[in-house]
Amino acid sequence: MISEPDPVVGGEPVVRTEYGRVRGRIERGVAVFRGIPYAAAPVGPYRFRPPAPPAPWDGVRDASAFGPTAPKLPYAPPLDRLLPDPSVPGDDCLNLNVWTPDPGGAGLPVMVWIHGGSLRHGSSAVPTYDGAAFARDGVVLVSLNYRLGVEGFGVFPDAPANLGLRDQLAALAWVRRNVAAFGGDPGLVTVFGESAGAFSIAGILASPLSAGLLRRAVLQSGVPSAVTPARARRTTRRIARRLGVPATAAALAGVDRDRLLRAQREATAGSPLVGGASFDLVVDGEVLPRDPAAALAAGQGAEIGLLMGTTSEEYRLWFIPGGALDRIGPVALRLAMARFRVRGRTAAVYRANRPGASPGELLGALATDRLLRIPLTRLADARRKAPAATYFYEFAWPSPVQRPGPVRPIFAGPRRLAPQADPRRSAGQDLGACHALEIGFVFDTLREPATVSLTGTEAPQSLADTMHADWVRFAATGDPGWPAWDASRPVMTYGPGAPEVVHAPRDDERRAWD
């Protein structure tokens, strides 16, 4: 039951923020406020500059609809069918949304969602990220937009780096100053995100600018990582070359935005797995004084409670939709292993554990662990003696959603499933326990069409009930409900059957990387 805040306009909740009053809506028994600006629109003098405070407003600002999303293009086919990515036009893209069970209350735990999307896709308007279930269960849920692509993560000689990360920090500072007006406790903030959102949160944990802004964090399929300015500048230069302008913020600011986005897509079209360009966080000496992996391993953020993990088959979102799984043959596998310096004896352990697996499946398993599971495991090991506990999970429920269209395998030999493969799989072309699959379970939004595109229509609600409740418990108490990480390496495994704690799963593969 929502206690009506004072004042109330037309029966709808009104909250006073530091910049002015906002009017939300009551939806499914919780109060929702959308599109609240936390920083000025990043246009004109504010483009390619750190976030600045928004202008205060008089009267009551309507906060019933999502605000503008950061400039971006949709995912390229066929991922656009699996990852809906709505766009809302407008310049005021530095905005956030709040779901609260009681804007007149006090002391509620707060969770802040930072979306993923390779730092160039995504927004808080994705329906899977609806925060109603969190508010229903006593949490103030905040989701936010931040600058993407070259406008958020380009590296220039005439502009600061990490602008998108600075946006996220500005939003967290807004939460610190304003969330009490929505019933939240500014001292009980948990930041959680997936993929690029989790990479960002690792950067936030490693940044001295985040002091006092959060108490706990959740990293879903993202690791601490940043690159040097010289390396990050390569992507900016690729984009500038396609546009025929200097690789400066001033030059790119003069380019038509649609043209800029098309050049960005062309420059980043290849997968980073095979040398394609990407956007990254940057060790800039200010927001990130040092590499986040090194900083966190050395004890930075040790006082922040941490929950983190991966899906079992992250790679299937990268390899299945476009048919890459079946285009990877023995030669491509060897080249990829050489690129990522995977030793033959490491690959031998994976091969022995997956008799009958194709080269694509072996590369996928190696990539999942090399890029995600092993770095997170090492971070958990480094935090064993930290004052705040660390918890680890793995999401293993396999989606039965199939890759659309025919597939022409081009590797030699008949297609054989690994003995442990799910029997529902048709020639191995389902998404399985892929990257991003767990998000709808965490948010308890399995019935949203945007979620169904990944999960299918028969996803187990009981698994969502458990996973969502564990995230709420972690935000409220710091304990999601299973043993903290120690030498026995307990991992809460969600599916394919009932959730259970497994100690040191696939430990022979982990040891092979050492």
Secondary structure, DSSP 4 states (H G I P E B T S, - for coil): -PPPPSSEETTEEEEEETTEEEE-EEETTEEEEEEEESS--S-GGGTTS---PPPP-SSEEE-SS--PPPS--PPPTTHHHHS------SS---EEEEEES-TT---EEEEEEE--STTTS--TT-GGG--HHHHHTT-EEEEE----HHHHH--BTTB-S-HHHHHHHHHHHHHHHHGGGGTEEEEEEEEEEETHHHHHHHHHHH-GGGTTS-SEEEEES-----B-HHHHHHHHHHHHHHHTS-SSHHHHHTS-HHHHHHHHHHHT-S-GGGT------B--SSS-SS-HHHHHHTTTTTTSEEEEEEETTTHHHHHTTTTHHHH--HHHHHHHHHHTT--HHHHHHHHHHSTT--HHHHHHHHHHIIIIIHHHHHHHHHTTTSSS-EEEEEE-PPEEEEPSS-----SSS-----TTS-TT-STT-EEES-TTTTHHHHHT-TTSHHHHHHH-TT--HHHHHHHHHHHHHHHHHS--SSPPP-TT-EEEEE-SSS-EEEESTTHHHHHHT-
